[in-house]
Amino acid sequence: MTLEPDVARLIEEAAAEQRKPIKQVVNEALRRGLLPHEARRPARRFRVRPHQTSLQAGVDAESLNQLADELEDEAVTASMHSTR
């Protein structure tokens, strides 16, 4: 069997990330992909645990969007200069 380069790269990345041998990563991926949908293990339910918080004194909640916009503008400008 010959793997396409992008698939081989994904397998190598998964093996490194999971710290498992490539053979094990490939076998587990094939098992997950080939099992009928009903036989697959259900994903763990995601649960959000809310907590009460407040802003520090002097922080204006209404100006946070403006700050986010300014930071995004700086990031775009920086990326434009770095790609030249």
MODELLER restraints for C-alpha pairs under 7 A, 6 or more apart:
rsr = mdl.restraints
at = mdl.atoms
rsr.add(forms.Gaussian(group=physical.xy_distance, feature=features.Distance(at['CA:11:A'], at['CA:22:A']), mean=6.78, stdev=0.5))
rsr.add(forms.Gaussian(group=physical.xy_distance, feature=features.Distance(at['CA:11:A'], at['CA:25:A']), mean=6.93, stdev=0.5))
rsr.add(forms.Gaussian(group=physical.xy_distance, feature=features.Distance(at['CA:11:A'], at['CA:26:A']), mean=6.94, stdev=0.5))
rsr.add(forms.Gaussian(group=physical.xy_distance, feature=features.Distance(at['CA:12:A'], at['CA:22:A']), mean=6.68, stdev=0.5))
rsr.add(forms.Gaussian(group=physical.xy_distance, feature=features.Distance(at['CA:15:A'], at['CA:21:A']), mean=5.96, stdev=0.5))
rsr.add(forms.Gaussian(group=physical.xy_distance, feature=features.Distance(at['CA:15:A'], at['CA:22:A']), mean=5.48, stdev=0.5))
rsr.add(forms.Gaussian(group=physical.xy_distance, feature=features.Distance(at['CA:15:A'], at['CA:25:A']), mean=6.04, stdev=0.5))
